[in-house]
């Protein structure tokens, strides 16, 4: 019997960040770099990368999306954030 690699379910990390985190950083600092001068956004990009990697260290995959959702940012396909509790039945049917 052959051994199965234990890293089969680990996410692909690029210097400590997931792919969507890298994409968000590139959009967040890339658009101002194109519109304005690239110096300040590039410096902020290289400062925020290790800070974000340190924030995500030891957290589960998709932690930043969950953090944004809890802070009130809505996402397609999810219930609206912070609008009370949801149940299968309505309040008037509770005895």
C-alpha positions, 0 to 999 in steps of 0.5 A: 500500500502506498502512502497518501500525501498529508498535504492534499487538502492544504490550501495553496499559500503564496508567502503565507497568504491564500490566493484570494487574499493576494488578489484583494491586496493586488486590487486594493493597491494596484488600482491606486498605483495605476491611477496615481504614482506607484510609490506609495501604494507599492510601499503600503502593499509591502507593509500590509502583506506581512501584517495580513499574513501574521493576522491569518497565521493559525486561522482556518481557510476563508477566515478573512471572508468570515471576518468581513461578513461579521463586520456587516459586509454582505456577500451573494448567496449568504444571508444578510449579515446582522439581521437577527435570527433565522428559523424554519418557522415564523414567530407566530407559530411558536407555542 
